[in-house]
Amino acid sequence: MQLFKSNHSLRAFDVAVQNGELQQAEALLEEILDNSNDSVAATLREAILFYEKRQFDKAAEAVERALKEDATNPALHLAKGEVAIEQHQNAVAKKSLRECLQRSPGHPRAEYLLGVIALREARSEAAREHFENCLREDEEFVLSRILPLLEKQARGL
């Protein structure tokens, strides 16, 4: 029964974050941290909450704690990359996102984020390559994320 409750709490947390209900997510996180049998999943949720609250230093600390437990988890490398982008640490972000891709080839979000970094660095050919890789994996993701980004860049925003 404990495993079911923990999984339910993880899913409820994810939904709360997706809906922007951060107070609800915070309350669920306390339950997750107290009752979860999967400390990596719990710590990742802690990092996600800090990220959503724009507390990037705390998010980075949580990701590092989780990586100490499971350095092979591509989701943790993706999270580290996302936090590093927000901290303007492109070298760390690229290394983490490439690590994610090494462990989960073609991961669309990692490809997308590497493409965003390449655009920011004015490396349009590299950006195109990453976005094409993303498109091969998840067309819906591309249409929802990349096209608006390219339109924004074309307008000079």
Backbone as CSV, one residue per row, in Angstrom:
resi,resn,N_x,N_y,N_z,CA_x,CA_y,CA_z,C_x,C_y,C_z
1,MET,0.816,-1.197,0.000,0.000,0.000,0.000,0.864,1.266,0.000
2,GLN,1.994,1.232,0.689,2.892,2.382,0.757,3.401,2.764,-0.637
3,LEU,3.756,1.775,-1.471,4.252,2.040,-2.815,3.180,2.734,-3.644
4,PHE,1.946,2.265,-3.562,0.850,2.887,-4.305,0.678,4.342,-3.878
5,LYS,0.693,4.597,-2.590,0.522,5.959,-2.078,1.663,6.846,-2.565
6,SER,2.881,6.318,-2.551,4.044,7.076,-2.998,3.936,7.408,-4.485
7,ASN,3.574,6.412,-5.305,3.424,6.653,-6.742,2.309,7.648,-7.019
8,HIS,1.220,7.516,-6.265,0.112,8.454,-6.426,0.568,9.872,-6.079
9,SER,1.329,10.013,-5.018,1.826,11.332,-4.611,2.765,11.914,-5.657
10,LEU,3.608,11.068,-6.251,4.512,11.545,-7.305,3.717,12.067,-8.496
11,ARG,2.707,11.304,-8.907,1.875,11.741,-10.038,1.106,13.011,-9.687
12,ALA,0.572,13.079,-8.492,-0.171,14.272,-8.070,0.754,15.490,-8.030
13,PHE,1.972,15.295,-7.576,2.966,16.377,-7.558,3.216,16.870,-8.982
14,ASP,3.456,15.930,-9.904,3.737,16.300,-11.289,2.592,17.101,-11.897
15,VAL,1.361,16.683,-11.629,0.186,17.400,-12.140,0.103,18.788,-11.523
16,ALA,0.339,18.888,-10.233,0.288,20.194,-9.560,1.311,21.155,-10.164
17,VAL,2.512,20.676,-10.419,3.551,21.530,-11.018,3.128,21.944,-12.423
18,GLN,2.642,20.994,-13.210,2.205,21.315,-14.577,1.097,22.361,-14.578
19,ASN,0.260,22.343,-13.574,-0.840,23.302,-13.480,-0.454,24.591,-12.766
20,GLY,0.819,24.690,-12.358,1.281,25.899,-11.683,0.811,26.031,-10.248
21,GLU,0.360,24.932,-9.667,-0.128,24.936,-8.289,1.025,24.593,-7.347
22,LEU,1.908,25.555,-7.161,3.150,25.287,-6.435,2.934,25.062,-4.943
23,GLN,1.924,25.694,-4.352,1.649,25.433,-2.933,1.182,23.999,-2.740
24,GLN,0.325,23.530,-3.638,-0.129,22.144,-3.585,1.055,21.202,-3.795
25,ALA,1.923,21.530,-4.753,3.099,20.704,-5.017,4.018,20.654,-3.800
26,GLU,4.152,21.772,-3.125,5.001,21.820,-1.931,4.454,20.923,-0.827
27,ALA,3.146,20.942,-0.642,2.521,20.075,0.365,2.713,18.604,-0.013
28,LEU,2.560,18.290,-1.275,2.762,16.912,-1.735,4.224,16.498,-1.596
29,LEU,5.134,17.433,-1.823,6.555,17.117,-1.710,6.908,16.678,-0.293
30,GLU,6.343,17.322,0.699,6.607,16.910,2.087,6.202,15.460,2.297
31,GLU,5.046,15.092,1.782,4.577,13.709,1.882,5.509,12.763,1.122
32,ILE,5.932,13.183,-0.052,6.823,12.358,-0.873,8.145,12.126,-0.156
33,LEU,8.728,13.199,0.374,10.023,13.074,1.049,9.925,12.196,2.294
34,ASP,8.782,12.241,2.967,8.593,11.431,4.176,8.314,9.965,3.867
35,ASN,7.637,9.688,2.743,7.126,8.340,2.513,7.680,7.603,1.304
36,SER,8.453,8.260,0.474,8.885,7.624,-0.766,9.971,6.582,-0.527
37,ASN,9.837,5.464,-1.231,10.884,4.438,-1.217,11.958,4.740,-2.252
38,ASP,11.721,5.718,-3.102,12.638,6.080,-4.175,13.187,7.470,-3.883
39,SER,14.319,7.523,-3.202,14.859,8.819,-2.788,15.305,9.656,-3.980
40,VAL,15.722,9.008,-5.069,16.132,9.764,-6.254,14.926,10.483,-6.854
41,ALA,13.813,9.767,-7.008,12.595,10.389,-7.546,12.115,11.504,-6.628
42,ALA,12.199,11.302,-5.347,11.768,12.322,-4.388,12.670,13.555,-4.478
43,THR,13.967,13.345,-4.540,14.907,14.466,-4.606,14.780,15.199,-5.933
44,LEU,14.509,14.466,-7.010,14.270,15.117,-8.296,13.051,16.030,-8.204
45,ARG,11.987,15.573,-7.541,10.798,16.413,-7.378,11.133,17.657,-6.551
46,GLU,11.994,17.489,-5.566,12.431,18.641,-4.767,13.141,19.654,-5.672
47,ALA,14.011,19.167,-6.541,14.724,20.047,-7.478,13.747,20.747,-8.418
48,ILE,12.750,20.003,-8.887,11.748,20.583,-9.790,10.991,21.712,-9.096
49,LEU,10.618,21.495,-7.855,9.890,22.537,-7.131,10.755,23.780,-6.961
50,PHE,12.008,23.589,-6.559,12.908,24.740,-6.431,13.069,25.451,-7.781
51,TYR,13.184,24.680,-8.849,13.313,25.256,-10.189,12.088,26.105,-10.513
52,GLU,10.915,25.557,-10.292,9.676,26.277,-10.590,9.529,27.534,-9.729
53,LYS,10.094,27.499,-8.539,10.054,28.665,-7.656,11.209,29.630,-7.948
54,ARG,11.990,29.302,-8.992,13.122,30.112,-9.450,14.229,30.203,-8.392
55,GLN,14.342,29.169,-7.585,15.407,29.064,-6.581,16.459,28.102,-7.157
56,PHE,17.214,28.614,-8.118,18.076,27.755,-8.917,19.259,27.173,-8.143
57,ASP,19.785,27.903,-7.160,20.883,27.345,-6.360,20.407,26.119,-5.573
58,LYS,19.209,26.224,-4.991,18.662,25.095,-4.238,18.317,23.940,-5.181
59,ALA,17.814,24.261,-6.366,17.518,23.213,-7.352,18.802,22.483,-7.737
60,ALA,19.875,23.232,-7.957,21.156,22.625,-8.324,21.664,21.712,-7.207
61,GLU,21.515,22.144,-5.970,21.949,21.315,-4.836,21.163,20.011,-4.777
62,ALA,19.860,20.093,-4.996,19.026,18.883,-4.962,19.408,17.931,-6.086
63,VAL,19.638,18.464,-7.280,20.037,17.600,-8.406,21.367,16.917,-8.092
64,GLU,22.302,17.656,-7.542,23.611,17.059,-7.220,23.463,15.940,-6.188
65,ARG,22.585,16.136,-5.201,22.348,15.073,-4.211,21.794,13.821,-4.894
66,ALA,20.869,14.013,-5.798,20.277,12.875,-6.501,21.301,12.199,-7.405
67,LEU,22.145,12.984,-8.061,23.174,12.400,-8.936,24.184,11.566,-8.149
68,LYS,24.417,11.922,-6.891,25.323,11.120,-6.063,24.746,9.724,-5.830
69,GLU,23.424,9.632,-5.844,22.772,8.332,-5.653,22.624,7.560,-6.958
70,ASP,22.443,8.285,-8.064,22.222,7.617,-9.346,22.771,8.469,-10.480
71,ALA,24.061,8.315,-10.743,24.727,9.101,-11.785,24.361,8.643,-13.194
72,THR,23.617,7.557,-13.312,23.258,7.050,-14.635,21.873,7.497,-15.096
73,ASN,21.157,8.227,-14.272,19.778,8.609,-14.563,19.743,9.797,-15.530
74,PRO,19.245,9.589,-16.762,19.233,10.691,-17.734,18.356,11.869,-17.293
75,ALA,17.294,11.611,-16.560,16.427,12.704,-16.099,17.182,13.649,-15.173
76,LEU,18.096,13.119,-14.392,18.879,13.966,-13.488,19.859,14.834,-14.267
77,HIS,20.461,14.264,-15.317,21.375,15.054,-16.146,20.606,16.133,-16.903
78,LEU,19.401,15.801,-17.346,18.549,16.797,-18.000,18.224,17.922,-17.024
79,ALA,17.835,17.569,-15.808,17.508,18.583,-14.795,18.716,19.459,-14.493
80,LYS,19.881,18.840,-14.385,21.097,19.625,-14.122,21.343,20.610,-15.264
81,GLY,21.125,20.153,-16.495,21.294,21.036,-17.650,20.311,22.195,-17.640
82,GLU,19.060,21.908,-17.306,18.053,22.969,-17.273,18.372,24.008,-16.206
83,VAL,18.793,23.556,-15.046,19.146,24.489,-13.975,20.366,25.309,-14.386
84,ALA,21.353,24.665,-14.985,22.570,25.377,-15.410,22.248,26.459,-16.438
85,ILE,21.299,26.189,-17.333,20.892,27.212,-18.301,20.372,28.438,-17.566
86,GLU,19.529,28.225,-16.575,18.965,29.343,-15.815,20.035,30.097,-15.031
87,GLN,21.109,29.397,-14.693,22.210,30.031,-13.956,23.257,30.611,-14.903
88,HIS,22.949,30.596,-16.204,23.846,31.123,-17.248,25.186,30.394,-17.258
89,GLN,25.139,29.108,-16.997,26.328,28.259,-17.022,26.227,27.321,-18.227
90,ASN,26.423,27.902,-19.421,26.218,27.129,-20.644,27.139,25.924,-20.762
91,ALA,28.376,26.043,-20.309,29.304,24.904,-20.415,28.803,23.732,-19.569
92,VAL,28.347,24.016,-18.367,27.805,22.967,-17.495,26.530,22.401,-18.115
93,ALA,25.686,23.281,-18.633,24.435,22.842,-19.252,24.713,21.908,-20.425
94,LYS,25.621,22.301,-21.306,25.922,21.466,-22.479,26.473,20.108,-22.065
95,LYS,27.356,20.100,-21.090,27.933,18.833,-20.630,26.845,17.929,-20.059
96,SER,25.957,18.488,-19.244,24.889,17.696,-18.628,23.890,17.196,-19.665
97,LEU,23.542,18.051,-20.608,22.583,17.649,-21.644,23.178,16.587,-22.567
98,ARG,24.462,16.698,-22.849,25.123,15.645,-23.652,25.173,14.329,-22.875
99,GLU,25.363,14.424,-21.569,25.342,13.224,-20.723,23.949,12.591,-20.771
100,CYS,22.919,13.406,-20.739,21.549,12.903,-20.864,21.389,12.170,-22.190
101,LEU,21.882,12.772,-23.266,21.761,12.144,-24.591,22.577,10.858,-24.698
102,GLN,23.695,10.821,-24.017,24.504,9.602,-24.024,23.729,8.458,-23.360
103,ARG,22.980,8.776,-22.331,22.238,7.751,-21.585,20.835,7.519,-22.146
104,SER,20.331,8.495,-22.888,19.007,8.378,-23.500,19.061,9.028,-24.886
105,PRO,19.640,8.319,-25.859,19.846,8.902,-27.199,18.554,9.473,-27.792
106,GLY,18.694,10.657,-28.370,17.574,11.297,-29.024,16.582,11.966,-28.094
107,HIS,16.894,12.052,-26.805,15.953,12.655,-25.850,15.536,14.028,-26.382
108,PRO,14.242,14.222,-26.695,13.829,15.458,-27.373,14.084,16.736,-26.578
109,ARG,13.863,16.713,-25.287,14.073,17.945,-24.514,15.555,18.304,-24.440
110,ALA,16.423,17.305,-24.303,17.863,17.583,-24.283,18.305,18.157,-25.629
111,GLU,17.807,17.577,-26.717,18.140,18.099,-28.053,17.636,19.531,-28.203
112,TYR,16.409,19.764,-27.755,15.824,21.105,-27.829,16.677,22.114,-27.053
113,LEU,17.037,21.776,-25.824,17.803,22.717,-24.997,19.194,22.971,-25.568
114,LEU,19.820,21.934,-26.125,21.108,22.151,-26.790,20.934,23.053,-28.006
115,GLY,19.803,22.918,-28.696,19.510,23.811,-29.814,19.321,25.250,-29.362
116,VAL,18.639,25.440,-28.255,18.438,26.791,-27.707,19.788,27.413,-27.351
117,ILE,20.642,26.634,-26.695,21.972,27.157,-26.336,22.737,27.526,-27.600
118,ALA,22.679,26.661,-28.615,23.385,26.941,-29.870,22.860,28.224,-30.516
119,LEU,21.547,28.431,-30.479,20.993,29.684,-31.020,21.524,30.887,-30.256
120,ARG,21.556,30.784,-28.942,22.048,31.897,-28.118,23.515,32.192,-28.408
121,GLU,24.240,31.153,-28.801,25.665,31.303,-29.106,25.898,31.604,-30.582
122,ALA,24.827,31.870,-31.314,24.881,32.195,-32.744,25.512,31.065,-33.564
123,ARG,25.232,29.829,-33.161,25.693,28.657,-33.915,24.457,28.033,-34.574
124,SER,24.000,28.678,-35.644,22.723,28.290,-36.248,22.757,26.890,-36.854
125,GLU,23.879,26.463,-37.411,23.953,25.107,-37.976,23.825,24.049,-36.880
126,ALA,24.489,24.265,-35.757,24.371,23.324,-34.632,22.946,23.334,-34.084
127,ALA,22.343,24.514,-34.008,20.958,24.613,-33.526,20.033,23.825,-34.450
128,ARG,20.202,24.009,-35.757,19.373,23.293,-36.720,19.505,21.790,-36.543
129,GLU,20.721,21.324,-36.347,20.962,19.888,-36.164,20.245,19.357,-34.914
130,HIS,20.353,20.091,-33.820,19.686,19.655,-32.587,18.172,19.669,-32.745
131,PHE,17.645,20.704,-33.394,16.196,20.776,-33.580,15.711,19.669,-34.517
132,GLU,16.509,19.337,-35.542,16.131,18.227,-36.427,16.137,16.908,-35.664
133,ASN,17.131,16.722,-34.800,17.158,15.507,-33.972,15.931,15.432,-33.081
134,CYS,15.561,16.567,-32.531,14.372,16.636,-31.685,13.134,16.283,-32.506
135,LEU,13.051,16.815,-33.710,11.909,16.557,-34.583,11.768,15.071,-34.898
136,ARG,12.881,14.395,-35.114,12.847,12.956,-35.402,12.251,12.173,-34.225
137,GLU,12.464,12.673,-33.026,12.002,11.958,-31.832,10.587,12.335,-31.413
138,ASP,10.240,13.623,-31.558,8.957,14.071,-31.011,8.469,15.299,-31.774
139,GLU,7.722,15.062,-32.833,7.239,16.149,-33.683,6.349,17.122,-32.912
140,GLU,5.491,16.616,-32.045,4.587,17.484,-31.272,5.382,18.448,-30.391
141,PHE,6.456,17.946,-29.788,7.302,18.789,-28.943,7.885,19.918,-29.783
142,VAL,8.351,19.588,-30.977,8.955,20.591,-31.855,7.940,21.673,-32.203
143,LEU,6.762,21.240,-32.584,5.754,22.212,-32.990,5.363,23.128,-31.842
144,SER,5.351,22.619,-30.631,4.938,23.440,-29.494,6.056,24.312,-28.935
145,ARG,7.305,23.935,-29.154,8.421,24.664,-28.538,9.318,25.382,-29.533
146,ILE,9.730,24.693,-30.571,10.772,25.225,-31.443,10.229,26.261,-32.416
147,LEU,9.091,25.994,-33.041,8.570,26.956,-34.009,8.327,28.330,-33.387
148,PRO,7.702,28.414,-32.197,7.556,29.750,-31.582,8.906,30.411,-31.270
149,LEU,9.890,29.625,-30.880,11.217,30.160,-30.590,11.848,30.727,-31.858
150,LEU,11.744,30.000,-32.973,12.316,30.472,-34.229,11.578,31.715,-34.740
151,GLU,10.259,31.743,-34.569,9.491,32.926,-34.964,9.919,34.138,-34.142
152,LYS,10.116,33.933,-32.865,10.563,35.019,-31.980,11.929,35.529,-32.410
153,GLN,12.834,34.597,-32.745,14.176,35.008,-33.165,14.101,35.761,-34.503
154,ALA,13.235,35.320,-35.406,13.109,35.968,-36.700,12.616,37.420,-36.548
155,ARG,11.785,37.665,-35.546,11.280,39.016,-35.280,12.298,39.867,-34.514
156,GLY,13.406,39.245,-34.108,14.448,39.973,-33.405,14.161,40.240,-31.953
157,LEU,13.311,39.395,-31.350,12.963,39.575,-29.933,13.909,38.835,-29.028
